[in-house]
């Protein structure tokens, strides 16, 4: 209701107001944020348990907006939680602050990018697009397959096929790369994203060798990962940025992969929680624990399958279970998407699906190499004003 309610209030807010962008501070809790902005703590305590826990998943890199009137009174704050939902704090006509979870409206375009190498692939992609995320994703995709320190000639081509969301007229969220290629001294190296979200070479060999295991034996999933879901009974938006495994209290929790503990402590929402940073850049989270295994603390190195703690119901929990999360930087991803496959390679219908995807990407690579499109972003404005959404709409390049 809040978004449409605010649009109704729009004539009252158009004059004398300003939008102030800010970034979410790394390590800051939602309650600390409210205190710093001199906002009532009731904004948090009036939320139900699920929405309270959602405040602990605000990415530290989140680009937020604050609407302030001429009297310096905060009228609205928008805090993205992921690329689909945001926390919306707003001032009602009765001068009460309330908060709800609302959808983020963004535009999405699939883009073909051609970049001739001039220095290093990361630097060249960053210069062409301004996107550190896209440049990092490219390097990550080819890690172990291409030596980015040598072997290149000036002019060797890079091609990227990716989907990018736009919000407020700028790239928003991580780009999703569908396929990429780099040509080094006439030798072409390609990578393809299959429907399982993993990257493969032209023969169907999996690029990612760092694979994870389920963090509990005999798992029973009670709630899956979802960025956005509209609850038909509660009439509100929900998100569950992890997977819940139902288990008896005291059931051992296992490290999903080798890594180093970067957090072992407690929070209001997740209760007793451990976070493990892995060498491939991902971080795993294990929440609502009864207790940690002796010797587990910040900085502890752990091996895949090693016991780190025990299932409990600490924090905002309705019963004993393990909430298992996975993060790429500060962005929550589906943990089951990085779990180890039972078999390597493709067969049957899955192989036909992959080969069709590969052939489609190869045909796009050829077209891009022939036309060499130059990325020239262009944005227009349709004259409509919304409080929570920019009307800058990027056109396809």
LUMVEXMAR-917437 format. One record per residue (C-alpha): z, y, x; residue number from 0. Coordinates in steps of 0.05 Angstrom, whole numbers. Example, Ala and Ser with C-alpha at 12.3 -4.5 7.8 and 13.67 -1.06 7.14 Angstrom:
2
+--------+--------+--------+-----+
!     up !  north !   east !   n !
+--------+--------+--------+-----+
!    156 !    -90 !    246 !   0 !
!    143 !    -21 !    273 !   1 !
+--------+--------+--------+-----+
***
This chain:
397
+--------+--------+--------+-----+
!     up !  north !   east !   n !
+--------+--------+--------+-----+
!      0 !      0 !      0 !   0 !
!     19 !     49 !     56 !   1 !
!    -52 !     62 !     81 !   2 !
!    -78 !     79 !     13 !   3 !
!    -15 !    118 !     -4 !   4 !
!    -26 !    161 !     58 !   5 !
!    -98 !    173 !     40 !   6 !
!    -72 !    200 !    -27 !   7 !
!    -26 !    246 !     12 !   8 !
!    -83 !    268 !     58 !   9 !
!    -95 !    338 !     28 !  10 !
!    -22 !    354 !     44 !  11 !
!    -29 !    331 !    116 !  12 !
!    -96 !    358 !    138 !  13 !
!    -73 !    428 !    157 !  14 !
!    -25 !    443 !    214 !  15 !
!    -21 !    371 !    238 !  16 !
!    -41 !    341 !    305 !  17 !
!    -51 !    270 !    329 !  18 !
!    -15 !    254 !    395 !  19 !
!    -37 !    191 !    430 !  20 !
!     13 !    152 !    473 !  21 !
!     20 !     85 !    506 !  22 !
!     75 !     35 !    491 !  23 !
!    124 !     34 !    550 !  24 !
!    130 !    -32 !    587 !  25 !
!    196 !    -65 !    572 !  26 !
!    217 !    -17 !    517 !  27 !
!    247 !    -49 !    455 !  28 !
!    229 !    -25 !    385 !  29 !
!    300 !     -2 !    372 !  30 !
!    301 !     38 !    437 !  31 !
!    235 !     70 !    417 !  32 !
!    264 !     91 !    350 !  33 !
!    324 !    121 !    385 !  34 !
!    281 !    158 !    434 !  35 !
!    239 !    188 !    378 !  36 !
!    303 !    205 !    338 !  37 !
!    280 !    160 !    282 !  38 !
!    330 !    120 !    238 !  39 !
!    347 !     50 !    260 !  40 !
!    341 !     29 !    187 !  41 !
!    265 !     28 !    197 !  42 !
!    277 !    -36 !    236 !  43 !
!    336 !    -66 !    198 !  44 !
!    301 !    -58 !    131 !  45 !
!    245 !   -105 !    155 !  46 !
!    247 !   -179 !    140 !  47 !
!    256 !   -229 !    196 !  48 !
!    182 !   -242 !    209 !  49 !
!    165 !   -168 !    216 !  50 !
!    226 !   -156 !    259 !  51 !
!    202 !   -210 !    307 !  52 !
!    132 !   -179 !    307 !  53 !
!    161 !   -116 !    339 !  54 !
!    175 !   -158 !    401 !  55 !
!    101 !   -173 !    409 !  56 !
!     78 !   -101 !    417 !  57 !
!     33 !   -102 !    479 !  58 !
!     59 !    -57 !    535 !  59 !
!    -12 !    -29 !    541 !  60 !
!    -18 !    -13 !    466 !  61 !
!    -53 !     53 !    452 !  62 !
!    -12 !     85 !    397 !  63 !
!    -20 !    148 !    356 !  64 !
!     31 !    196 !    326 !  65 !
!     16 !    247 !    272 !  66 !
!     61 !    309 !    278 !  67 !
!     61 !    370 !    232 !  68 !
!     69 !    444 !    251 !  69 !
!    145 !    437 !    246 !  70 !
!    143 !    380 !    298 !  71 !
!    162 !    330 !    244 !  72 !
!    134 !    261 !    255 !  73 !
!     91 !    243 !    194 !  74 !
!     64 !    177 !    217 !  75 !
!     62 !    130 !    277 !  76 !
!     12 !     74 !    288 !  77 !
!     28 !     18 !    337 !  78 !
!    -23 !    -38 !    347 !  79 !
!      8 !   -107 !    353 !  80 !
!    -58 !   -142 !    365 !  81 !
!   -132 !   -127 !    351 !  82 !
!   -124 !   -139 !    277 !  83 !
!    -55 !   -113 !    255 !  84 !
!    -13 !    -51 !    269 !  85 !
!     57 !    -26 !    252 !  86 !
!     53 !     36 !    209 !  87 !
!    114 !     82 !    206 !  88 !
!    107 !    138 !    155 !  89 !
!    148 !    192 !    122 !  90 !
!    151 !    186 !     45 !  91 !
!    153 !    245 !     -3 !  92 !
!    228 !    232 !     -9 !  93 !
!    235 !    246 !     66 !  94 !
!    250 !    173 !     82 !  95 !
!    217 !    135 !    138 !  96 !
!    188 !     67 !    121 !  97 !
!    146 !     17 !    159 !  98 !
!     97 !    -37 !    141 !  99 !
!     44 !    -81 !    174 ! 100 !
!    -27 !    -58 !    159 ! 101 !
!    -96 !    -82 !    181 ! 102 !
!   -134 !    -46 !    236 ! 103 !
!   -205 !    -29 !    216 ! 104 !
!   -252 !    -31 !    275 ! 105 !
!   -326 !    -38 !    288 ! 106 !
!   -353 !    -97 !    327 ! 107 !
!   -419 !   -102 !    366 ! 108 !
!   -450 !   -155 !    410 ! 109 !
!   -478 !   -122 !    472 ! 110 !
!   -525 !   -145 !    527 ! 111 !
!   -509 !   -115 !    595 ! 112 !
!   -553 !   -114 !    657 ! 113 !
!   -521 !    -90 !    722 ! 114 !
!   -556 !    -91 !    791 ! 115 !
!   -505 !   -103 !    846 ! 116 !
!   -493 !    -41 !    889 ! 117 !
!   -425 !    -57 !    920 ! 118 !
!   -379 !   -109 !    888 ! 119 !
!   -390 !   -140 !    819 ! 120 !
!   -322 !   -116 !    793 ! 121 !
!   -336 !    -44 !    815 ! 122 !
!   -407 !    -45 !    789 ! 123 !
!   -388 !    -70 !    720 ! 124 !
!   -331 !    -21 !    717 ! 125 !
!   -377 !     37 !    735 ! 126 !
!   -429 !     15 !    684 ! 127 !
!   -381 !      5 !    626 ! 128 !
!   -315 !     38 !    642 ! 129 !
!   -281 !    -27 !    621 ! 130 !
!   -231 !    -58 !    669 ! 131 !
!   -222 !   -114 !    619 ! 132 !
!   -295 !   -133 !    621 ! 133 !
!   -298 !   -128 !    697 ! 134 !
!   -236 !   -171 !    704 ! 135 !
!   -261 !   -223 !    655 ! 136 !
!   -326 !   -230 !    694 ! 137 !
!   -290 !   -242 !    760 ! 138 !
!   -243 !   -291 !    726 ! 139 !
!   -301 !   -331 !    696 ! 140 !
!   -335 !   -342 !    764 ! 141 !
!   -271 !   -352 !    805 ! 142 !
!   -280 !   -413 !    850 ! 143 !
!   -355 !   -415 !    837 ! 144 !
!   -377 !   -352 !    871 ! 145 !
!   -351 !   -317 !    934 ! 146 !
!   -348 !   -244 !    913 ! 147 !
!   -337 !   -221 !    985 ! 148 !
!   -404 !   -241 !   1014 ! 149 !
!   -473 !   -268 !   1000 ! 150 !
!   -498 !   -211 !    956 ! 151 !
!   -559 !   -167 !    965 ! 152 !
!   -566 !    -98 !    937 ! 153 !
!   -602 !   -106 !    870 ! 154 !
!   -580 !   -178 !    855 ! 155 !
!   -573 !   -179 !    779 ! 156 !
!   -512 !   -190 !    735 ! 157 !
!   -521 !   -204 !    660 ! 158 !
!   -465 !   -205 !    609 ! 159 !
!   -469 !   -222 !    535 ! 160 !
!   -405 !   -201 !    500 ! 161 !
!   -375 !   -176 !    435 ! 162 !
!   -333 !   -113 !    437 ! 163 !
!   -290 !    -82 !    383 ! 164 !
!   -286 !     -6 !    376 ! 165 !
!   -230 !     36 !    348 ! 166 !
!   -223 !    111 !    351 ! 167 !
!   -292 !    113 !    381 ! 168 !
!   -271 !     74 !    442 ! 169 !
!   -271 !      1 !    464 ! 170 !
!   -211 !    -34 !    433 ! 171 !
!   -180 !   -101 !    451 ! 172 !
!   -207 !   -151 !    501 ! 173 !
!   -283 !   -163 !    501 ! 174 !
!   -304 !   -233 !    483 ! 175 !
!   -356 !   -257 !    533 ! 176 !
!   -405 !   -308 !    505 ! 177 !
!   -445 !   -319 !    568 ! 178 !
!   -455 !   -290 !    637 ! 179 !
!   -499 !   -300 !    697 ! 180 !
!   -505 !   -275 !    768 ! 181 !
!   -563 !   -284 !    815 ! 182 !
!   -550 !   -288 !    889 ! 183 !
!   -609 !   -291 !    937 ! 184 !
!   -652 !   -322 !    882 ! 185 !
!   -599 !   -374 !    861 ! 186 !
!   -575 !   -366 !    790 ! 187 !
!   -503 !   -383 !    770 ! 188 !
!   -487 !   -385 !    696 ! 189 !
!   -425 !   -391 !    652 ! 190 !
!   -422 !   -404 !    577 ! 191 !
!   -365 !   -398 !    527 ! 192 !
!   -364 !   -459 !    481 ! 193 !
!   -335 !   -459 !    410 ! 194 !
!   -268 !   -483 !    438 ! 195 !
!   -261 !   -417 !    475 ! 196 !
!   -267 !   -447 !    544 ! 197 !
!   -320 !   -432 !    597 ! 198 !
!   -370 !   -485 !    621 ! 199 !
!   -428 !   -489 !    670 ! 200 !
!   -500 !   -507 !    651 ! 201 !
!   -484 !   -582 !    653 ! 202 !
!   -422 !   -576 !    609 ! 203 !
!   -372 !   -579 !    666 ! 204 !
!   -308 !   -541 !    652 ! 205 !
!   -295 !   -481 !    696 ! 206 !
!   -221 !   -472 !    682 ! 207 !
!   -183 !   -524 !    723 ! 208 !
!   -113 !   -496 !    708 ! 209 !
!    -98 !   -531 !    643 ! 210 !
!    -34 !   -533 !    603 ! 211 !
!      5 !   -588 !    568 ! 212 !
!     44 !   -586 !    502 ! 213 !
!    115 !   -563 !    519 ! 214 !
!    151 !   -615 !    477 ! 215 !
!    145 !   -690 !    469 ! 216 !
!    121 !   -718 !    402 ! 217 !
!    102 !   -649 !    377 ! 218 !
!    104 !   -631 !    303 ! 219 !
!     70 !   -565 !    288 ! 220 !
!    105 !   -527 !    232 ! 221 !
!     68 !   -461 !    239 ! 222 !
!      4 !   -444 !    276 ! 223 !
!    -23 !   -382 !    311 ! 224 !
!    -53 !   -327 !    269 ! 225 !
!    -68 !   -254 !    284 ! 226 !
!    -74 !   -233 !    212 ! 227 !
!    -60 !   -266 !    145 ! 228 !
!    -51 !   -234 !     77 ! 229 !
!      8 !   -267 !     41 ! 230 !
!    -14 !   -278 !    -32 ! 231 !
!     57 !   -279 !    -58 ! 232 !
!     90 !   -225 !    -17 ! 233 !
!     27 !   -182 !    -19 ! 234 !
!     34 !   -161 !     53 ! 235 !
!      1 !   -176 !    119 ! 236 !
!     31 !   -227 !    166 ! 237 !
!     19 !   -248 !    238 ! 238 !
!     47 !   -306 !    277 ! 239 !
!     31 !   -297 !    350 ! 240 !
!     49 !   -366 !    374 ! 241 !
!     58 !   -439 !    352 ! 242 !
!    122 !   -467 !    323 ! 243 !
!    142 !   -539 !    339 ! 244 !
!    195 !   -569 !    294 ! 245 !
!    246 !   -612 !    332 ! 246 !
!    319 !   -634 !    332 ! 247 !
!    369 !   -588 !    366 ! 248 !
!    376 !   -605 !    440 ! 249 !
!    305 !   -633 !    447 ! 250 !
!    282 !   -619 !    518 ! 251 !
!    231 !   -562 !    527 ! 252 !
!    180 !   -573 !    583 ! 253 !
!    143 !   -523 !    625 ! 254 !
!     71 !   -522 !    600 ! 255 !
!     45 !   -511 !    671 ! 256 !
!     64 !   -494 !    742 ! 257 !
!     91 !   -424 !    751 ! 258 !
!    149 !   -378 !    763 ! 259 !
!    201 !   -356 !    712 ! 260 !
!    193 !   -281 !    700 ! 261 !
!    245 !   -275 !    645 ! 262 !
!    305 !   -317 !    624 ! 263 !
!    349 !   -281 !    575 ! 264 !
!    360 !   -264 !    502 ! 265 !
!    331 !   -217 !    451 ! 266 !
!    348 !   -202 !    378 ! 267 !
!    285 !   -232 !    350 ! 268 !
!    267 !   -290 !    396 ! 269 !
!    339 !   -308 !    417 ! 270 !
!    346 !   -346 !    482 ! 271 !
!    277 !   -340 !    513 ! 272 !
!    242 !   -361 !    577 ! 273 !
!    176 !   -333 !    602 ! 274 !
!    136 !   -366 !    657 ! 275 !
!     80 !   -331 !    695 ! 276 !
!     24 !   -378 !    717 ! 277 !
!    -25 !   -370 !    774 ! 278 !
!    -85 !   -362 !    728 ! 279 !
!    -57 !   -297 !    700 ! 280 !
!    -28 !   -326 !    636 ! 281 !
!     45 !   -323 !    615 ! 282 !
!     78 !   -374 !    570 ! 283 !
!    138 !   -360 !    525 ! 284 !
!    191 !   -408 !    498 ! 285 !
!    236 !   -378 !    444 ! 286 !
!    297 !   -394 !    400 ! 287 !
!    327 !   -441 !    452 ! 288 !
!    396 !   -469 !    446 ! 289 !
!    408 !   -462 !    520 ! 290 !
!    371 !   -462 !    587 ! 291 !
!    372 !   -518 !    637 ! 292 !
!    421 !   -506 !    693 ! 293 !
!    389 !   -470 !    751 ! 294 !
!    336 !   -435 !    709 ! 295 !
!    336 !   -359 !    720 ! 296 !
!    289 !   -303 !    738 ! 297 !
!    247 !   -323 !    798 ! 298 !
!    255 !   -398 !    791 ! 299 !
!    192 !   -438 !    808 ! 300 !
!    177 !   -494 !    758 ! 301 !
!    127 !   -551 !    755 ! 302 !
!     87 !   -574 !    696 ! 303 !
!    128 !   -621 !    653 ! 304 !
!    195 !   -599 !    683 ! 305 !
!    252 !   -589 !    633 ! 306 !
!    270 !   -515 !    627 ! 307 !
!    313 !   -513 !    565 ! 308 !
!    332 !   -544 !    498 ! 309 !
!    309 !   -532 !    426 ! 310 !
!    356 !   -490 !    384 ! 311 !
!    357 !   -436 !    330 ! 312 !
!    379 !   -373 !    367 ! 313 !
!    353 !   -305 !    346 ! 314 !
!    318 !   -293 !    280 ! 315 !
!    305 !   -366 !    264 ! 316 !
!    308 !   -405 !    199 ! 317 !
!    322 !   -471 !    233 ! 318 !
!    317 !   -509 !    299 ! 319 !
!    247 !   -504 !    329 ! 320 !
!    209 !   -481 !    391 ! 321 !
!    167 !   -418 !    384 ! 322 !
!    114 !   -426 !    438 ! 323 !
!     72 !   -366 !    458 ! 324 !
!     17 !   -352 !    508 ! 325 !
!     -5 !   -284 !    535 ! 326 !
!    -64 !   -259 !    575 ! 327 !
!    -33 !   -197 !    605 ! 328 !
!      2 !   -166 !    545 ! 329 !
!    -45 !   -196 !    494 ! 330 !
!    -22 !   -256 !    453 ! 331 !
!    -73 !   -314 !    450 ! 332 !
!    -72 !   -381 !    415 ! 333 !
!    -32 !   -428 !    459 ! 334 !
!    -69 !   -489 !    434 ! 335 !
!   -134 !   -459 !    459 ! 336 !
!   -113 !   -470 !    531 ! 337 !
!    -84 !   -539 !    524 ! 338 !
!   -113 !   -597 !    565 ! 339 !
!   -170 !   -634 !    532 ! 340 !
!   -165 !   -709 !    524 ! 341 !
!   -234 !   -720 !    553 ! 342 !
!   -278 !   -682 !    601 ! 343 !
!   -349 !   -662 !    585 ! 344 !
!   -386 !   -667 !    519 ! 345 !
!   -416 !   -724 !    479 ! 346 !
!   -450 !   -735 !    412 ! 347 !
!   -453 !   -676 !    364 ! 348 !
!   -409 !   -633 !    410 ! 349 !
!   -459 !   -641 !    466 ! 350 !
!   -517 !   -620 !    420 ! 351 !
!   -477 !   -559 !    399 ! 352 !
!   -463 !   -539 !    471 ! 353 !
!   -536 !   -549 !    493 ! 354 !
!   -560 !   -507 !    435 ! 355 !
!   -511 !   -451 !    454 ! 356 !
!   -532 !   -457 !    528 ! 357 !
!   -606 !   -452 !    511 ! 358 !
!   -594 !   -392 !    466 ! 359 !
!   -556 !   -356 !    522 ! 360 !
!   -610 !   -374 !    573 ! 361 !
!   -663 !   -343 !    529 ! 362 !
!   -622 !   -279 !    523 ! 363 !
!   -612 !   -279 !    599 ! 364 !
!   -687 !   -282 !    609 ! 365 !
!   -700 !   -225 !    559 ! 366 !
!   -647 !   -181 !    591 ! 367 !
!   -674 !   -193 !    661 ! 368 !
!   -743 !   -174 !    636 ! 369 !
!   -723 !   -111 !    598 ! 370 !
!   -663 !    -90 !    641 ! 371 !
!   -627 !    -51 !    587 ! 372 !
!   -584 !      8 !    609 ! 373 !
!   -518 !     18 !    574 ! 374 !
!   -518 !     86 !    541 ! 375 !
!   -462 !     92 !    490 ! 376 !
!   -475 !    138 !    431 ! 377 !
!   -425 !    155 !    377 ! 378 !
!   -433 !    195 !    312 ! 379 !
!   -386 !    223 !    259 ! 380 !
!   -396 !    213 !    184 ! 381 !
!   -351 !    271 !    163 ! 382 !
!   -298 !    228 !    129 ! 383 !
!   -226 !    234 !    151 ! 384 !
!   -173 !    180 !    150 ! 385 !
!   -102 !    185 !    174 ! 386 !
!   -100 !    118 !    209 ! 387 !
!   -172 !    103 !    227 ! 388 !
!   -223 !    144 !    266 ! 389 !
!   -291 !    149 !    234 ! 390 !
!   -328 !    150 !    300 ! 391 !
!   -376 !     92 !    293 ! 392 !
!   -410 !     65 !    355 ! 393 !
!   -482 !     47 !    348 ! 394 !
!   -512 !    -14 !    381 ! 395 !
!   -538 !      1 !    451 ! 396 !
+--------+--------+--------+-----+
***
